[in-house]
Amino acid sequence: MDEILNDHMKEVLLTLEDEKMYVETIFREILDGQEYLYWYSIQGDAGQDVEESDHWVDKKHLEFWEECIDPTFRPVDLNPEVVMIPERIKESFRAD
């Protein structure tokens, strides 16, 4: 999946606009022969759900999700303790 996303980043970035996704990062770890993926994202309110998207890259992403992600695992929203963002970047988020 990472090849598809990396090879088609222009299309990926277009889908993020609709989702009001400011940052999305996927990390990969292999631990004891098992592969784990971790997502980190910063998303605004009232963005389009990926399931509602007509973009082909989102449809491919959902196929990957169905094939590889454990549906019994529930994501955890963590509370930030320290946020280190330059003021000029913060200002661009406030305009939204």
N, CA, C and O atoms as a CHARMM CRD file, in Angstrom:
* protein
*
  384
    1    1 MET  N      0.81600  -1.19400   0.00000 PROA 1      0.00000
    2    1 MET  CA     0.00000   0.00000   0.00000 PROA 1      0.00000
    3    1 MET  C      0.85900   1.25700   0.00000 PROA 1      0.00000
    4    1 MET  O      0.50700   2.25500  -0.62800 PROA 1      0.00000
    5    2 ASP  N      1.98700   1.20800   0.70500 PROA 2      0.00000
    6    2 ASP  CA     2.82800   2.39200   0.76100 PROA 2      0.00000
    7    2 ASP  C      3.34300   2.78000  -0.61900 PROA 2      0.00000
    8    2 ASP  O      3.52800   3.96600  -0.89300 PROA 2      0.00000
    9    3 GLU  N      3.58000   1.79000  -1.50200 PROA 3      0.00000
   10    3 GLU  CA     4.01000   2.12500  -2.86300 PROA 3      0.00000
   11    3 GLU  C      2.92000   2.89300  -3.60400 PROA 3      0.00000
   12    3 GLU  O      3.20600   3.87900  -4.28200 PROA 3      0.00000
   13    4 ILE  N      1.69100   2.45200  -3.47900 PROA 4      0.00000
   14    4 ILE  CA     0.58200   3.13700  -4.15400 PROA 4      0.00000
   15    4 ILE  C      0.47000   4.56500  -3.65000 PROA 4      0.00000
   16    4 ILE  O      0.35700   5.49800  -4.44400 PROA 4      0.00000
   17    5 LEU  N      0.49900   4.74000  -2.35200 PROA 5      0.00000
   18    5 LEU  CA     0.37100   6.08400  -1.78600 PROA 5      0.00000
   19    5 LEU  C      1.55100   6.96400  -2.19900 PROA 5      0.00000
   20    5 LEU  O      1.35900   8.10600  -2.61900 PROA 5      0.00000
   21    6 ASN  N      2.74900   6.44300  -2.08300 PROA 6      0.00000
   22    6 ASN  CA     3.93300   7.23100  -2.43500 PROA 6      0.00000
   23    6 ASN  C      4.00100   7.53100  -3.93100 PROA 6      0.00000
   24    6 ASN  O      4.39600   8.62800  -4.32700 PROA 6      0.00000
   25    7 ASP  N      3.61800   6.56500  -4.76000 PROA 7      0.00000
   26    7 ASP  CA     3.67900   6.75300  -6.20800 PROA 7      0.00000
   27    7 ASP  C      2.59100   7.68000  -6.74100 PROA 7      0.00000
   28    7 ASP  O      2.70900   8.20900  -7.84700 PROA 7      0.00000
   29    8 HSD  N      1.53200   7.87900  -5.95600 PROA 8      0.00000
   30    8 HSD  CA     0.39700   8.70200  -6.39100 PROA 8      0.00000
   31    8 HSD  C      0.09500   9.80000  -5.37400 PROA 8      0.00000
   32    8 HSD  O     -1.06500  10.09400  -5.08400 PROA 8      0.00000
   33    9 MET  N      1.15200  10.39700  -4.84000 PROA 9      0.00000
   34    9 MET  CA     1.00000  11.38200  -3.77500 PROA 9      0.00000
   35    9 MET  C      0.13500  12.57400  -4.19600 PROA 9      0.00000
   36    9 MET  O     -0.60500  13.11500  -3.37500 PROA 9      0.00000
   37   10 LYS  N      0.21900  12.98400  -5.44900 PROA 10     0.00000
   38   10 LYS  CA    -0.59800  14.11200  -5.91300 PROA 10     0.00000
   39   10 LYS  C     -2.08900  13.81500  -5.71200 PROA 10     0.00000
   40   10 LYS  O     -2.82900  14.67000  -5.22400 PROA 10     0.00000
   41   11 GLU  N     -2.52900  12.61800  -6.08400 PROA 11     0.00000
   42   11 GLU  CA    -3.92300  12.21800  -5.89700 PROA 11     0.00000
   43   11 GLU  C     -4.26800  12.07700  -4.41700 PROA 11     0.00000
   44   11 GLU  O     -5.35500  12.45800  -3.98300 PROA 11     0.00000
   45   12 VAL  N     -3.32700  11.52300  -3.64500 PROA 12     0.00000
   46   12 VAL  CA    -3.53900  11.36600  -2.20700 PROA 12     0.00000
   47   12 VAL  C     -3.78400  12.72500  -1.55400 PROA 12     0.00000
   48   12 VAL  O     -4.70600  12.88100  -0.75400 PROA 12     0.00000
   49   13 LEU  N     -2.95500  13.69900  -1.90100 PROA 13     0.00000
   50   13 LEU  CA    -3.08700  15.02200  -1.29600 PROA 13     0.00000
   51   13 LEU  C     -4.41300  15.67500  -1.64800 PROA 13     0.00000
   52   13 LEU  O     -4.94400  16.44800  -0.85000 PROA 13     0.00000
   53   14 LEU  N     -4.95900  15.38400  -2.81700 PROA 14     0.00000
   54   14 LEU  CA    -6.28300  15.90800  -3.18200 PROA 14     0.00000
   55   14 LEU  C     -7.37200  15.33200  -2.27700 PROA 14     0.00000
   56   14 LEU  O     -8.29800  16.04500  -1.89000 PROA 14     0.00000
   57   15 THR  N     -7.26400  14.06000  -1.94400 PROA 15     0.00000
   58   15 THR  CA    -8.27800  13.44900  -1.07700 PROA 15     0.00000
   59   15 THR  C     -8.21200  14.01800   0.33600 PROA 15     0.00000
   60   15 THR  O     -9.23300  14.10800   1.01800 PROA 15     0.00000
   61   16 LEU  N     -7.01800  14.40100   0.77700 PROA 16     0.00000
   62   16 LEU  CA    -6.87800  14.95800   2.12400 PROA 16     0.00000
   63   16 LEU  C     -7.62900  16.27200   2.26500 PROA 16     0.00000
   64   16 LEU  O     -8.13500  16.58400   3.34300 PROA 16     0.00000
   65   17 GLU  N     -7.70600  17.03900   1.19600 PROA 17     0.00000
   66   17 GLU  CA    -8.45200  18.30900   1.22600 PROA 17     0.00000
   67   17 GLU  C     -9.90000  18.06100   1.60700 PROA 17     0.00000
   68   17 GLU  O    -10.43500  18.73900   2.48400 PROA 17     0.00000
   69   18 ASP  N    -10.54500  17.09200   0.95400 PROA 18     0.00000
   70   18 ASP  CA   -11.95400  16.79100   1.23100 PROA 18     0.00000
   71   18 ASP  C    -12.16700  16.30200   2.66400 PROA 18     0.00000
   72   18 ASP  O    -13.20700  16.56200   3.27000 PROA 18     0.00000
   73   19 GLU  N    -11.19000  15.60600   3.18600 PROA 19     0.00000
   74   19 GLU  CA   -11.28300  15.04700   4.53700 PROA 19     0.00000
   75   19 GLU  C    -10.90900  16.05400   5.62000 PROA 19     0.00000
   76   19 GLU  O    -11.02400  15.77000   6.81200 PROA 19     0.00000
   77   20 LYS  N    -10.46000  17.23200   5.19300 PROA 20     0.00000
   78   20 LYS  CA    -9.91100  18.22400   6.12500 PROA 20     0.00000
   79   20 LYS  C     -8.79300  17.61300   6.96500 PROA 20     0.00000
   80   20 LYS  O     -8.65900  17.87800   8.16000 PROA 20     0.00000
   81   21 MET  N     -7.99900  16.78600   6.29100 PROA 21     0.00000
   82   21 MET  CA    -6.86900  16.12200   6.92300 PROA 21     0.00000
   83   21 MET  C     -5.64700  16.99800   6.70800 PROA 21     0.00000
   84   21 MET  O     -5.19800  17.18400   5.57700 PROA 21     0.00000
   85   22 TYR  N     -5.11100  17.53400   7.79600 PROA 22     0.00000
   86   22 TYR  CA    -3.95600  18.41600   7.70000 PROA 22     0.00000
   87   22 TYR  C     -2.65400  17.62900   7.62900 PROA 22     0.00000
   88   22 TYR  O     -1.74400  17.98400   6.88000 PROA 22     0.00000
   89   23 VAL  N     -2.57200  16.56100   8.41100 PROA 23     0.00000
   90   23 VAL  CA    -1.38300  15.71600   8.45600 PROA 23     0.00000
   91   23 VAL  C     -1.84900  14.28100   8.61800 PROA 23     0.00000
   92   23 VAL  O     -2.71600  13.99100   9.44300 PROA 23     0.00000
   93   24 GLU  N     -1.27900  13.39500   7.84000 PROA 24     0.00000
   94   24 GLU  CA    -1.52800  11.96000   8.03900 PROA 24     0.00000
   95   24 GLU  C     -0.21500  11.24100   7.76600 PROA 24     0.00000
   96   24 GLU  O      0.38100  11.39600   6.70100 PROA 24     0.00000
   97   25 THR  N      0.22400  10.46100   8.73000 PROA 25     0.00000
   98   25 THR  CA     1.48300   9.73900   8.62200 PROA 25     0.00000
   99   25 THR  C      1.24300   8.29400   9.01600 PROA 25     0.00000
  100   25 THR  O      0.55600   8.00900   9.99700 PROA 25     0.00000
  101   26 ILE  N      1.81600   7.38900   8.24000 PROA 26     0.00000
  102   26 ILE  CA     1.71300   5.96400   8.54200 PROA 26     0.00000
  103   26 ILE  C      3.11900   5.45700   8.86900 PROA 26     0.00000
  104   26 ILE  O      4.06100   5.65600   8.10200 PROA 26     0.00000
  105   27 PHE  N      3.23700   4.80800  10.00700 PROA 27     0.00000
  106   27 PHE  CA     4.50300   4.21200  10.44000 PROA 27     0.00000
  107   27 PHE  C      4.37200   2.69500  10.35900 PROA 27     0.00000
  108   27 PHE  O      3.29600   2.14600  10.59400 PROA 27     0.00000
  109   28 ARG  N      5.46400   2.02600  10.02800 PROA 28     0.00000
  110   28 ARG  CA     5.48600   0.56400   9.94900 PROA 28     0.00000
  111   28 ARG  C      6.51400   0.03000  10.94500 PROA 28     0.00000
  112   28 ARG  O      7.61000   0.57300  11.08200 PROA 28     0.00000
  113   29 GLU  N      6.13200  -1.04900  11.63700 PROA 29     0.00000
  114   29 GLU  CA     7.04500  -1.71700  12.56600 PROA 29     0.00000
  115   29 GLU  C      6.88300  -3.21800  12.38700 PROA 29     0.00000
  116   29 GLU  O      5.76600  -3.71700  12.25500 PROA 29     0.00000
  117   30 ILE  N      7.98900  -3.92700  12.38400 PROA 30     0.00000
  118   30 ILE  CA     7.93800  -5.38700  12.38500 PROA 30     0.00000
  119   30 ILE  C      8.52800  -5.83500  13.71200 PROA 30     0.00000
  120   30 ILE  O      9.68300  -5.55000  14.02900 PROA 30     0.00000
  121   31 LEU  N      7.70700  -6.54200  14.47800 PROA 31     0.00000
  122   31 LEU  CA     8.06900  -6.95200  15.82500 PROA 31     0.00000
  123   31 LEU  C      7.77500  -8.44100  15.96400 PROA 31     0.00000
  124   31 LEU  O      6.63000  -8.86600  15.80700 PROA 31     0.00000
  125   32 ASP  N      8.78800  -9.22600  16.25400 PROA 32     0.00000
  126   32 ASP  CA     8.64100 -10.68700  16.37900 PROA 32     0.00000
  127   32 ASP  C      7.96300 -11.29400  15.15500 PROA 32     0.00000
  128   32 ASP  O      7.12700 -12.18800  15.28500 PROA 32     0.00000
  129   33 GLY  N      8.32300 -10.81200  13.97000 PROA 33     0.00000
  130   33 GLY  CA     7.78100 -11.35500  12.73400 PROA 33     0.00000
  131   33 GLY  C      6.38800 -10.85400  12.37000 PROA 33     0.00000
  132   33 GLY  O      5.85500 -11.23000  11.32600 PROA 33     0.00000
  133   34 GLN  N      5.80000 -10.02800  13.19700 PROA 34     0.00000
  134   34 GLN  CA     4.47300  -9.45800  12.91900 PROA 34     0.00000
  135   34 GLN  C      4.62500  -8.01700  12.46600 PROA 34     0.00000
  136   34 GLN  O      5.42800  -7.26500  13.01700 PROA 34     0.00000
  137   35 GLU  N      3.85300  -7.63800  11.46400 PROA 35     0.00000
  138   35 GLU  CA     3.90500  -6.27500  10.96600 PROA 35     0.00000
  139   35 GLU  C      2.78700  -5.45600  11.61000 PROA 35     0.00000
  140   35 GLU  O      1.64300  -5.90100  11.69500 PROA 35     0.00000
  141   36 TYR  N      3.13900  -4.26100  12.05500 PROA 36     0.00000
  142   36 TYR  CA     2.18500  -3.35000  12.66900 PROA 36     0.00000
  143   36 TYR  C      2.24400  -2.01600  11.93700 PROA 36     0.00000
  144   36 TYR  O      3.32000  -1.55400  11.55900 PROA 36     0.00000
  145   37 LEU  N      1.09800  -1.40900  11.74000 PROA 37     0.00000
  146   37 LEU  CA     1.00700  -0.08600  11.15200 PROA 37     0.00000
  147   37 LEU  C      0.39700   0.85500  12.17800 PROA 37     0.00000
  148   37 LEU  O     -0.54500   0.49600  12.88300 PROA 37     0.00000
  149   38 TYR  N      0.94000   2.05200  12.25300 PROA 38     0.00000
  150   38 TYR  CA     0.43900   3.06900  13.17000 PROA 38     0.00000
  151   38 TYR  C      0.11700   4.31600  12.34700 PROA 38     0.00000
  152   38 TYR  O      0.89700   4.72700  11.48800 PROA 38     0.00000
  153   39 TRP  N     -1.02900   4.90000  12.62000 PROA 39     0.00000
  154   39 TRP  CA    -1.43000   6.12700  11.94500 PROA 39     0.00000
  155   39 TRP  C     -1.36300   7.29200  12.91400 PROA 39     0.00000
  156   39 TRP  O     -1.74000   7.17400  14.08000 PROA 39     0.00000
  157   40 TYR  N     -0.88300   8.40100  12.42300 PROA 40     0.00000
  158   40 TYR  CA    -0.90500   9.65600  13.16900 PROA 40     0.00000
  159   40 TYR  C     -1.56100  10.67200  12.24800 PROA 40     0.00000
  160   40 TYR  O     -1.17200  10.81000  11.08800 PROA 40     0.00000
  161   41 SER  N     -2.54600  11.37700  12.76000 PROA 41     0.00000
  162   41 SER  CA    -3.20100  12.36300  11.90500 PROA 41     0.00000
  163   41 SER  C     -3.67100  13.56200  12.70900 PROA 41     0.00000
  164   41 SER  O     -3.94000  13.48700  13.90800 PROA 41     0.00000
  165   42 ILE  N     -3.75500  14.66800  11.98800 PROA 42     0.00000
  166   42 ILE  CA    -4.37100  15.88500  12.50700 PROA 42     0.00000
  167   42 ILE  C     -5.44400  16.25100  11.49600 PROA 42     0.00000
  168   42 ILE  O     -5.15700  16.51700  10.32800 PROA 42     0.00000
  169   43 GLN  N     -6.69100  16.26000  11.96600 PROA 43     0.00000
  170   43 GLN  CA    -7.81800  16.45000  11.06300 PROA 43     0.00000
  171   43 GLN  C     -8.77200  17.49300  11.61800 PROA 43     0.00000
  172   43 GLN  O     -9.03600  17.53600  12.81900 PROA 43     0.00000
  173   44 GLY  N     -9.28500  18.33100  10.73000 PROA 44     0.00000
  174   44 GLY  CA   -10.27300  19.32400  11.11200 PROA 44     0.00000
  175   44 GLY  C    -11.65600  18.69600  11.26200 PROA 44     0.00000
  176   44 GLY  O    -11.85300  17.52100  10.95400 PROA 44     0.00000
  177   45 ASP  N    -12.59600  19.48600  11.73200 PROA 45     0.00000
  178   45 ASP  CA   -13.97100  19.02500  11.91100 PROA 45     0.00000
  179   45 ASP  C    -14.71800  19.02000  10.58100 PROA 45     0.00000
  180   45 ASP  O    -14.39200  19.77500   9.66500 PROA 45     0.00000
  181   46 ALA  N    -15.72200  18.15500  10.49600 PROA 46     0.00000
  182   46 ALA  CA   -16.66900  18.11000   9.38200 PROA 46     0.00000
  183   46 ALA  C    -16.01700  17.76700   8.04600 PROA 46     0.00000
  184   46 ALA  O    -16.49000  18.20500   6.99700 PROA 46     0.00000
  185   47 GLY  N    -14.95500  17.00100   8.07200 PROA 47     0.00000
  186   47 GLY  CA   -14.35600  16.53200   6.82800 PROA 47     0.00000
  187   47 GLY  C    -15.10200  15.32400   6.30600 PROA 47     0.00000
  188   47 GLY  O    -15.82000  14.65600   7.05000 PROA 47     0.00000
  189   48 GLN  N    -14.92900  15.04700   5.03000 PROA 48     0.00000
  190   48 GLN  CA   -15.56600  13.89600   4.41100 PROA 48     0.00000
  191   48 GLN  C    -14.95000  12.60400   4.94300 PROA 48     0.00000
  192   48 GLN  O    -13.72800  12.50100   5.05700 PROA 48     0.00000
  193   49 ASP  N    -15.78500  11.62300   5.26900 PROA 49     0.00000
  194   49 ASP  CA   -15.28100  10.31700   5.67800 PROA 49     0.00000
  195   49 ASP  C    -14.68000   9.61600   4.47100 PROA 49     0.00000
  196   49 ASP  O    -15.19900   9.73100   3.36100 PROA 49     0.00000
  197   50 VAL  N    -13.60000   8.90000   4.68000 PROA 50     0.00000
  198   50 VAL  CA   -12.93600   8.21200   3.57700 PROA 50     0.00000
  199   50 VAL  C    -13.88700   7.23500   2.89200 PROA 50     0.00000
  200   50 VAL  O    -13.77200   7.00000   1.69000 PROA 50     0.00000
  201   51 GLU  N    -14.82700   6.66300   3.64800 PROA 51     0.00000
  202   51 GLU  CA   -15.78900   5.72100   3.07500 PROA 51     0.00000
  203   51 GLU  C    -16.73900   6.39500   2.08300 PROA 51     0.00000
  204   51 GLU  O    -17.33100   5.71800   1.24300 PROA 51     0.00000
  205   52 GLU  N    -16.89000   7.69900   2.16700 PROA 52     0.00000
  206   52 GLU  CA   -17.78300   8.44300   1.27100 PROA 52     0.00000
  207   52 GLU  C    -17.07300   8.96500   0.03000 PROA 52     0.00000
  208   52 GLU  O    -17.71200   9.54000  -0.85200 PROA 52     0.00000
  209   53 SER  N    -15.78400   8.77600  -0.04700 PROA 53     0.00000
  210   53 SER  CA   -14.97700   9.33200  -1.13100 PROA 53     0.00000
  211   53 SER  C    -15.18700   8.56900  -2.43700 PROA 53     0.00000
  212   53 SER  O    -15.35900   7.35000  -2.43700 PROA 53     0.00000
  213   54 ASP  N    -15.16900   9.29900  -3.54500 PROA 54     0.00000
  214   54 ASP  CA   -15.21000   8.70400  -4.88000 PROA 54     0.00000
  215   54 ASP  C    -13.81900   8.59000  -5.49800 PROA 54     0.00000
  216   54 ASP  O    -13.68200   8.06400  -6.60200 PROA 54     0.00000
  217   55 HSD  N    -12.79000   9.06900  -4.81200 PROA 55     0.00000
  218   55 HSD  CA   -11.42200   9.01100  -5.33200 PROA 55     0.00000
  219   55 HSD  C    -10.94600   7.55700  -5.39100 PROA 55     0.00000
  220   55 HSD  O    -11.14200   6.79200  -4.44600 PROA 55     0.00000
  221   56 TRP  N    -10.32400   7.18900  -6.50200 PROA 56     0.00000
  222   56 TRP  CA    -9.85200   5.80900  -6.66500 PROA 56     0.00000
  223   56 TRP  C     -8.81800   5.44200  -5.60700 PROA 56     0.00000
  224   56 TRP  O     -8.77600   4.29900  -5.15200 PROA 56     0.00000
  225   57 VAL  N     -7.98600   6.40100  -5.21400 PROA 57     0.00000
  226   57 VAL  CA    -6.93600   6.09000  -4.23900 PROA 57     0.00000
  227   57 VAL  C     -7.55100   5.78000  -2.86600 PROA 57     0.00000
  228   57 VAL  O     -7.01300   4.96000  -2.12200 PROA 57     0.00000
  229   58 ASP  N     -8.66000   6.42100  -2.53000 PROA 58     0.00000
  230   58 ASP  CA    -9.34600   6.10200  -1.27600 PROA 58     0.00000
  231   58 ASP  C     -9.99500   4.72100  -1.34100 PROA 58     0.00000
  232   58 ASP  O     -9.99500   3.98700  -0.35300 PROA 58     0.00000
  233   59 LYS  N    -10.53800   4.37400  -2.48600 PROA 59     0.00000
  234   59 LYS  CA   -11.13000   3.03700  -2.64400 PROA 59     0.00000
  235   59 LYS  C    -10.04900   1.96000  -2.48400 PROA 59     0.00000
  236   59 LYS  O    -10.28700   0.92300  -1.86500 PROA 59     0.00000
  237   60 LYS  N     -8.86500   2.21500  -3.04500 PROA 60     0.00000
  238   60 LYS  CA    -7.74900   1.27600  -2.91200 PROA 60     0.00000
  239   60 LYS  C     -7.30000   1.19300  -1.44900 PROA 60     0.00000
  240   60 LYS  O     -6.98400   0.11400  -0.94600 PROA 60     0.00000
  241   61 HSD  N     -7.27800   2.34300  -0.77900 PROA 61     0.00000
  242   61 HSD  CA    -6.91100   2.39400   0.63800 PROA 61     0.00000
  243   61 HSD  C     -7.87500   1.54800   1.46700 PROA 61     0.00000
  244   61 HSD  O     -7.45000   0.81100   2.35600 PROA 61     0.00000
  245   62 LEU  N     -9.16200   1.65400   1.17900 PROA 62     0.00000
  246   62 LEU  CA   -10.16300   0.87700   1.92400 PROA 62     0.00000
  247   62 LEU  C    -10.04100  -0.62000   1.64200 PROA 62     0.00000
  248   62 LEU  O    -10.26300  -1.43500   2.53700 PROA 62     0.00000
  249   63 GLU  N     -9.69100  -0.99100   0.40400 PROA 63     0.00000
  250   63 GLU  CA    -9.45500  -2.41000   0.09100 PROA 63     0.00000
  251   63 GLU  C     -8.31200  -2.94000   0.94900 PROA 63     0.00000
  252   63 GLU  O     -8.40900  -4.02700   1.52000 PROA 63     0.00000
  253   64 PHE  N     -7.23700  -2.17300   1.03600 PROA 64     0.00000
  254   64 PHE  CA    -6.10000  -2.55200   1.85700 PROA 64     0.00000
  255   64 PHE  C     -6.52800  -2.68900   3.31700 PROA 64     0.00000
  256   64 PHE  O     -6.17000  -3.65200   3.99600 PROA 64     0.00000
  257   65 TRP  N     -7.29500  -1.71500   3.78300 PROA 65     0.00000
  258   65 TRP  CA    -7.78000  -1.71600   5.16300 PROA 65     0.00000
  259   65 TRP  C     -8.54200  -3.00600   5.46700 PROA 65     0.00000
  260   65 TRP  O     -8.28900  -3.66100   6.47800 PROA 65     0.00000
  261   66 GLU  N     -9.48500  -3.36600   4.57600 PROA 66     0.00000
  262   66 GLU  CA   -10.30200  -4.56900   4.78000 PROA 66     0.00000
  263   66 GLU  C     -9.44400  -5.83400   4.80700 PROA 66     0.00000
  264   66 GLU  O     -9.73000  -6.77300   5.54900 PROA 66     0.00000
  265   67 GLU  N     -8.39400  -5.84600   3.99300 PROA 67     0.00000
  266   67 GLU  CA    -7.54100  -7.02200   3.88800 PROA 67     0.00000
  267   67 GLU  C     -6.56800  -7.15800   5.05200 PROA 67     0.00000
  268   67 GLU  O     -6.26500  -8.27200   5.47900 PROA 67     0.00000
  269   68 CYS  N     -6.07600  -6.03400   5.56800 PROA 68     0.00000
  270   68 CYS  CA    -4.92900  -6.09600   6.47900 PROA 68     0.00000
  271   68 CYS  C     -5.17000  -5.62100   7.90800 PROA 68     0.00000
  272   68 CYS  O     -4.39700  -5.96800   8.80000 PROA 68     0.00000
  273   69 ILE  N     -6.20200  -4.85000   8.14700 PROA 69     0.00000
  274   69 ILE  CA    -6.38100  -4.26200   9.47100 PROA 69     0.00000
  275   69 ILE  C     -7.31200  -5.13500  10.32100 PROA 69     0.00000
  276   69 ILE  O     -8.38100  -5.54300   9.86800 PROA 69     0.00000
  277   70 ASP  N     -6.89900  -5.40600  11.52800 PROA 70     0.00000
  278   70 ASP  CA    -7.67600  -6.21100  12.47000 PROA 70     0.00000
  279   70 ASP  C     -8.90100  -5.41700  12.92700 PROA 70     0.00000
  280   70 ASP  O     -8.75600  -4.40100  13.60700 PROA 70     0.00000
  281   71 PRO  N    -10.11100  -5.87100  12.55900 PROA 71     0.00000
  282   71 PRO  CA   -11.31100  -5.10700  12.90900 PROA 71     0.00000
  283   71 PRO  C    -11.64600  -5.11400  14.40300 PROA 71     0.00000
  284   71 PRO  O    -12.46100  -4.31300  14.86100 PROA 71     0.00000
  285   72 THR  N    -11.02200  -6.01300  15.15900 PROA 72     0.00000
  286   72 THR  CA   -11.30100  -6.05900  16.59400 PROA 72     0.00000
  287   72 THR  C    -10.46900  -5.04800  17.37500 PROA 72     0.00000
  288   72 THR  O    -10.77600  -4.73600  18.52600 PROA 72     0.00000
  289   73 PHE  N     -9.40800  -4.53600  16.73900 PROA 73     0.00000
  290   73 PHE  CA    -8.56900  -3.55100  17.40700 PROA 73     0.00000
  291   73 PHE  C     -9.21400  -2.17800  17.31100 PROA 73     0.00000
  292   73 PHE  O     -9.56500  -1.73400  16.21800 PROA 73     0.00000
  293   74 ARG  N     -9.37000  -1.52000  18.41200 PROA 74     0.00000
  294   74 ARG  CA    -9.98200  -0.19700  18.43700 PROA 74     0.00000
  295   74 ARG  C     -8.91300   0.86600  18.59800 PROA 74     0.00000
  296   74 ARG  O     -8.06300   0.77200  19.48300 PROA 74     0.00000
  297   75 PRO  N     -8.95600   1.89300  17.73200 PROA 75     0.00000
  298   75 PRO  CA    -7.97000   2.96800  17.84900 PROA 75     0.00000
  299   75 PRO  C     -8.13900   3.72600  19.16000 PROA 75     0.00000
  300   75 PRO  O     -9.21000   3.73600  19.76600 PROA 75     0.00000
  301   76 VAL  N     -7.07000   4.34500  19.56800 PROA 76     0.00000
  302   76 VAL  CA    -7.05800   5.11900  20.79700 PROA 76     0.00000
  303   76 VAL  C     -6.72100   6.56100  20.45000 PROA 76     0.00000
  304   76 VAL  O     -5.71800   6.82000  19.78400 PROA 76     0.00000
  305   77 ASP  N     -7.54600   7.49900  20.89300 PROA 77     0.00000
  306   77 ASP  CA    -7.22500   8.91300  20.74800 PROA 77     0.00000
  307   77 ASP  C     -6.41900   9.32000  21.97200 PROA 77     0.00000
  308   77 ASP  O     -6.89600   9.22600  23.10300 PROA 77     0.00000
  309   78 LEU  N     -5.21200   9.76700  21.73800 PROA 78     0.00000
  310   78 LEU  CA    -4.33500  10.16600  22.82900 PROA 78     0.00000
  311   78 LEU  C     -4.46400  11.65500  23.08700 PROA 78     0.00000
  312   78 LEU  O     -4.73900  12.42800  22.17000 PROA 78     0.00000
  313   79 ASN  N     -4.26700  12.05400  24.32600 PROA 79     0.00000
  314   79 ASN  CA    -4.29300  13.46300  24.69000 PROA 79     0.00000
  315   79 ASN  C     -2.88600  14.03600  24.57800 PROA 79     0.00000
  316   79 ASN  O     -1.95200  13.50500  25.17900 PROA 79     0.00000
  317   80 PRO  N     -2.72700  15.10300  23.82200 PROA 80     0.00000
  318   80 PRO  CA    -1.39300  15.69300  23.69700 PROA 80     0.00000
  319   80 PRO  C     -0.95500  16.34100  25.01100 PROA 80     0.00000
  320   80 PRO  O     -1.74100  17.01700  25.67400 PROA 80     0.00000
  321   81 GLU  N      0.28100  16.13000  25.36900 PROA 81     0.00000
  322   81 GLU  CA     0.85000  16.72700  26.56900 PROA 81     0.00000
  323   81 GLU  C      1.71000  17.93300  26.22700 PROA 81     0.00000
  324   81 GLU  O      1.75700  18.90500  26.98100 PROA 81     0.00000
  325   82 VAL  N      2.38500  17.86800  25.09600 PROA 82     0.00000
  326   82 VAL  CA     3.23200  18.95700  24.62800 PROA 82     0.00000
  327   82 VAL  C      3.00500  19.07800  23.12500 PROA 82     0.00000
  328   82 VAL  O      3.09900  18.09000  22.39700 PROA 82     0.00000
  329   83 VAL  N      2.70900  20.27800  22.66900 PROA 83     0.00000
  330   83 VAL  CA     2.51900  20.52200  21.23600 PROA 83     0.00000
  331   83 VAL  C      3.57100  21.52400  20.79900 PROA 83     0.00000
  332   83 VAL  O      3.63800  22.63900  21.31700 PROA 83     0.00000
  333   84 MET  N      4.38500  21.11800  19.84800 PROA 84     0.00000
  334   84 MET  CA     5.47100  21.96700  19.36800 PROA 84     0.00000
  335   84 MET  C      5.23200  22.27500  17.89300 PROA 84     0.00000
  336   84 MET  O      5.65200  21.52600  17.01100 PROA 84     0.00000
  337   85 ILE  N      4.55400  23.38600  17.64500 PROA 85     0.00000
  338   85 ILE  CA     4.23400  23.81300  16.29000 PROA 85     0.00000
  339   85 ILE  C      4.59000  25.28800  16.17600 PROA 85     0.00000
  340   85 ILE  O      4.14300  26.09500  16.99100 PROA 85     0.00000
  341   86 PRO  N      5.38100  25.65000  15.18500 PROA 86     0.00000
  342   86 PRO  CA     5.70400  27.06300  15.00300 PROA 86     0.00000
  343   86 PRO  C      4.43900  27.90200  14.81400 PROA 86     0.00000
  344   86 PRO  O      3.45100  27.43300  14.25000 PROA 86     0.00000
  345   87 GLU  N      4.48000  29.12600  15.28400 PROA 87     0.00000
  346   87 GLU  CA     3.31100  30.01100  15.25400 PROA 87     0.00000
  347   87 GLU  C      2.74600  30.17600  13.84500 PROA 87     0.00000
  348   87 GLU  O      1.52700  30.21300  13.67800 PROA 87     0.00000
  349   88 ARG  N      3.59400  30.27500  12.83800 PROA 88     0.00000
  350   88 ARG  CA     3.10600  30.46900  11.46400 PROA 88     0.00000
  351   88 ARG  C      2.27900  29.27500  11.00200 PROA 88     0.00000
  352   88 ARG  O      1.34300  29.44300  10.22000 PROA 88     0.00000
  353   89 ILE  N      2.60200  28.09400  11.46500 PROA 89     0.00000
  354   89 ILE  CA     1.82400  26.89800  11.11700 PROA 89     0.00000
  355   89 ILE  C      0.50100  26.91600  11.88100 PROA 89     0.00000
  356   89 ILE  O     -0.54700  26.61900  11.30700 PROA 89     0.00000
  357   90 LYS  N      0.53800  27.25600  13.15500 PROA 90     0.00000
  358   90 LYS  CA    -0.70000  27.34000  13.94900 PROA 90     0.00000
  359   90 LYS  C     -1.67200  28.31400  13.32700 PROA 90     0.00000
  360   90 LYS  O     -2.87100  28.04300  13.26700 PROA 90     0.00000
  361   91 GLU  N     -1.17400  29.43900  12.86400 PROA 91     0.00000
  362   91 GLU  CA    -2.02900  30.46600  12.26400 PROA 91     0.00000
  363   91 GLU  C     -2.76100  29.92500  11.03300 PROA 91     0.00000
  364   91 GLU  O     -3.91600  30.27600  10.79600 PROA 91     0.00000
  365   92 SER  N     -2.10400  29.08500  10.26000 PROA 92     0.00000
  366   92 SER  CA    -2.75500  28.55400   9.06500 PROA 92     0.00000
  367   92 SER  C     -3.90900  27.63100   9.42900 PROA 92     0.00000
  368   92 SER  O     -4.86300  27.51900   8.65800 PROA 92     0.00000
  369   93 PHE  N     -3.85300  26.96900  10.57400 PROA 93     0.00000
  370   93 PHE  CA    -4.95400  26.11200  11.03100 PROA 93     0.00000
  371   93 PHE  C     -6.12300  26.93900  11.53600 PROA 93     0.00000
  372   93 PHE  O     -7.27700  26.54600  11.35900 PROA 93     0.00000
  373   94 ARG  N     -5.85100  28.06200  12.15200 PROA 94     0.00000
  374   94 ARG  CA    -6.91800  28.90200  12.71000 PROA 94     0.00000
  375   94 ARG  C     -7.78900  29.51300  11.61800 PROA 94     0.00000
  376   94 ARG  O     -8.95000  29.84000  11.86100 PROA 94     0.00000
  377   95 ALA  N     -7.24600  29.66600  10.43900 PROA 95     0.00000
  378   95 ALA  CA    -8.00400  30.26600   9.33400 PROA 95     0.00000
  379   95 ALA  C     -9.11300  29.33500   8.85000 PROA 95     0.00000
  380   95 ALA  O    -10.03000  29.78300   8.16300 PROA 95     0.00000
  381   96 ASP  N     -9.04900  28.08000   9.18500 PROA 96     0.00000
  382   96 ASP  CA   -10.01300  27.08800   8.71100 PROA 96     0.00000
  383   96 ASP  C    -11.30100  27.23500   9.38800 PROA 96     0.00000
  384   96 ASP  O    -12.23400  26.48000   9.11200 PROA 96     0.00000
